[in-house]
Amino acid sequence: RRPPRSTQSRSSAASDVYKRQIIMELDMKLFKSNSLKKILIVLRDFTPEEENLQNLCAIIRGDIMKIWQEIHKPPELENAKVEDYFQIEFCALSDFVYQKQQFEQDVNSLKTRFVDNSRNDYLFKNYNPDTNIPIDGLRMYMMDLWNTIKSDKKLNLPEQKVMVSIYRCGEIQKEAQQLVAEQFNTLNAHLSKSFYDKFKEDCESIQKRALEFYDENAKEYQEEASKAKRQELELHMMEDFRELFKKQVTHIK
């Protein structure tokens, strides 16, 4: 249940303000005004009989405006408005104790806003896969960003995305090679004994399987990095095929 303002410690309130200042400053630094972020403020245990939602939202919006005015801005953004960077929205949930059934309905309705893209108020309507990180690379991406923040380096979001793409596509390249390793070994075993009639077909099958696996798993990453690692994969396989072909030639009489 939401505690009354009178019971919140001053240190806790100050800490919350400081966190919001940091979030706003970093968002302005990272994304500029070309990437509008939504701030969804959820008001728990709201009782319309006792509270006026419009007035409550105005108070909170005023607090946000005050934080915005106090954050550090570069000279060229001194006149920037909070609306240039953030879309502020409020969602009121009924009282959990006295209106539990309605509270659960409100929560379920809020949940569907995260997953149901047919809703007009779906939260990710402006989702762009080209500007996001695939889920399997998210952990590394977040850790890298956090380490950059802690070391107080200048943040460069596109650079971080390229680094993640290079790393993950390198991992996918290795996985593709491991996927066809057994087929390579089988082909090598045939060539160790005698001339192998299906050499060409098996080589094409191995290459096709490895590249299809790579393309499927690397398609969400930065295109240039993905293509570079794909070329490396092709070169590695061509080197292996060349060594196998040398064995094939030794059996020709």
N, C-alpha and C positions, 0 to 999 in steps of 0.2 A: 504494500500500500504506500502511496506517495506520502512522505512526511510533510507536515506543515513547514512553511519557510522559517518559522520561529524556532524550530528544533534543529535546523541545519547549522553546523558550526561555521564560523567565519572562515576558518582555514580551508574547509572543504569547498565552500562556495568560491573562494579565491582560486583554489586549485582548478576547479571546473572552468572558470573564466580563462585561466592561463592556458589550459588545454585547447579551448576553442580558439584562442588567439593563435596558437601554434598551427592548428589545422587550417585556419584561414590564410595565414601567411604562406604556408607551404603550398596550399592549393593555388594561390595567386602566382607563386614562383614557378610551380611545375606546369600548370595547365593553361595559364593566361585566361583570357575571356572567351576563348574558342571552345571551351568545354564546360558547359553549365552543369553544376552539381546540385542535386536535390538534397536539402536538409529536411528530413521527415521527423517532426517532433510529435511523439506519442504522449498524450495526456491520460494517465491512468486514473481510475476511480473518479471520473468526472460525474458530477451530479448537477444537471441543469436546473434543478430546483434551488440550489444553493449558490451556483456559480454561473457567471455569464461568459460563454465561450468566446464571444467576440472580444470582450474586454481582456480576457486572459491571454488570448492570442496577441492582442495589441501590446500587452505588457512584455511578453516574451520577445516579440519582434523588436520592441524598443531596446531590450537588453542586447539583442544581436547587433542592432545598429550601433550601439555604444561600443561594443567590442570591435566592430569594424572600424570605427573612427579612431580607436586607440592603437590598432596594429601598425607595425612599420610597413610603409609602402615606398617603393622607389619613386623618384621625382616624377617620372612620366605617368605614374598611376595615382598621383595624389588626389585627383578628382574622381577616381573610379568609384562606382556605387556597388553596394553589396549585391544588388540585383544583376550586375554584370557577370557575377561568378556563381551565385547561389540562387536556387529556387526554393523558397521556404514554404513548407506545407505542414498543416496540423492535422492530427488524427486523435479523436477523443474516444476513450474506452469507458464503458459503464463501470459502476462501482462493483468491485470483485465480491465484497461481503454482502451487500444489500441487493445487488442485481446480478447475481452470479450467472444466471442463464443468458441474460442479455450481454454480459461481459464475454462469455464464451462465444456468442454469435459475432460480437464485434472483433474478437481476436481471429476467428476463422475467416471473417471477411478481409481482415488485414493480411492474413497469410496468402489468400488467393491473389492479392495484388502483386506478390512476388513471383507467382508461377503461371497465372492465367493471362496470356498475352491477348486474349479476346476482350478483356475489360478495357474500358476507356481510360481508367485510372491505373493501368498496368505500370509498374514502377520502372520497367526497363524498355520502354517504347523506343528510346533513342539508342539502344544498344548497337554498337558497331564492332563486329568481330575483328576488324583490321586494327583497332586501337586497343585491343585487350590481350591479355596473356592467357594461353591455354591452361587448363586446370593443373596439368601435370608439371607445368613450369612455374606455378604460382609460388610455391614454397621458396624456391631459390630466388625468385624475383623479389619477394618481400624481405627475405634475409639480406639480400644485397642492398636494397634500399635502406633498410634499418642500419646496416653497417656504415653506409654512406652518411646517413644522418648523424650517427654517433661520432663519426670522425670529422664532422663539420665540413665536408667537401661540398662543392657546388653540385647540386642535383641536376642530372641530365636524363630525363625519363626515356627519350628515344634510345639513348646509348645503353641504358640498363636493359631495355627490351632486346636490343641486338645481342648483348652479352648472353642473355638467357637463351635466345634462339640458337646462337652458336653452340652453347653448351648442350642443350637438349637435342639438337639435330645431330651433334656428334655422338650422343648416347644412342639415338635411334639408328644411326649408321652402324654402330657396333652390334646392336641388337639384330639388324638385318643380316649382318655377316654371320652372326651366331646361328640365325635361323636356317641358313643354307649350309652350315659347316658340315653336317652329316652327309648331305648330297655331294659336297666336294670330296669328302673322304671315300664315299662309295665309288665315285668316278675315278679317283686316284687308284683305288684297289683294282678296278678293271684294267687300267692302263699299266699297272705293274705286272700284269700277267701276259697280256697280248694286245693286239690291235682291237680298238673298240668301235664298232660300226655306228653306234648311236652317240658318238662324241658330240657332234654339233647340236643334236636335239637336246641332250642333257645340259650342255652349256647354256643354251637359250632358255631352258626351263629354270635353271638356277638363277640366271640374271633376271628373268621376268619376276620370279617369286620375291627376290630380294628388293628389287626396285618398287614393286607394288606395295610391299610392306612399308618401305621407307616413305613413299609418297603419301600413303594413307595416314601415317602417324606424324609426318612433318608438315602437313599442309596448312596448319594453323599458325605456323611460325613465320617470322620475317622472311620475305621471299628471297632476298639476296643471300642471306645466310643459309637458307634451306637448299637453294640451288648449288651453292659452293660445296656443301657437305654431300650432296647427291653426286656431284662430279667426283669427289674423293672416293665415294663408294664404288662408282663405276671403274675408276682407275685401279683400285685395290683388286676388284674382281678380274679385270683384264690382265693384271700381273699374274694372278693365280691361274687363269686360263692359259696364259702363255707358257707357264711352267708345265702344265698338264699337256699342252700341245707338243712340247718338246719330247715328252714321253711317248705320245702317239706316233711321232715321226720315227722314233727309233724302231718301231715295229714294221715299218714299210720296207719291203724288200724289192 
